[in-house]
Amino acid sequence: MKIIKYKNFEVRPLAGALGAEILDINLNKIDDETFNEIYKAFIDYQVIGIPNQKLSSDEYLEFGRRWGKIHHYPYMKGLESHPEILEILKTETDTYAFGNVWHSDGSFTEVPPKATMLYAQELPPAGGDTLFADMYQAYDTLSDTMKNTLDTLKGLYVGDQPLAQFSGAKSMEQKDPGKTQVKSYHPIIRTHPDSKNKALYIGGHTVEIEGMSREESEPIINYLKSHSTRPEFICRFKWEPGSIAIWDNRCTQHYAVDDYAGFRRRMHRITILGEEAPY
């Protein structure tokens, strides 16, 4: 892939659809100008990887707060020392891989996260990659008739489905979401507040279309889920120790590949609250 030059760093695209890696940057030593360029690369590529980082939890959280307010995940407890950081852990004996379904993080909440960042702590000898899908292209390649049909529709996004029961995630501590809203209606076609482009907003949390029964909704939702993860829309992020990936939940889906049974994978996640509900 061709190297793209920004003012303060270089970027290497990961795939034709989306995704890029920022080269030779130390997140402990960035000024506001460099951060603004990182954010520009994030908007340009939807997913950015930043390798070879050595951040303490305090430093990681400080970097996360530059992006906005922290979004608290309602179903799992964060680190005891840093509750805003969710440790995603699959041990040698766990049978459930967290995030092993196509989805956009927190789409079931009233104001879903705009971004997620994941910091690799421990990795299996091979596998454990993350796939990302470009929801701009997913929208653009729909027929005009389908776009017009979906344009005013809202979907119901639900967090307490079987995908969120986590019965095999023995090494992660669950919590009751309490009064946190975990069922929300959002537009199926959303407008990105930064790029102003339209994106398909669909994923594993989408269960029905407002005003339709589940039986009526199911064929449309199943088609959109299948369409949105076509191979040409996808990039694959290969983790290395110290890698950080940051992705835009407003215009991507992602999928954690569970192909490392019998090995350990430990990641630290921060999610950044959206400034507004989808529109």
Secondary structure by P-SEA (a helix, b strand, c coil): cbbbbcccbbbbbccccbbbbbcccccccccaaaaaaaaaaaaaccbbbbccccccaaaaaaaaacccbbbbbcccccccccccccccccccccccccccccccccccccccccbbbbbbcccccccbbbbbbbaaaaaaaccaaaaaaaccbbbbbbcccccccccccccbbbbcccccccccccccccccccccbbbbbcccccccccccccccaaaaaaaaaaaaaccccbbbbbbcccbbbbbbcccbbbbbbcccccbbbbbbbbbbbbccccc
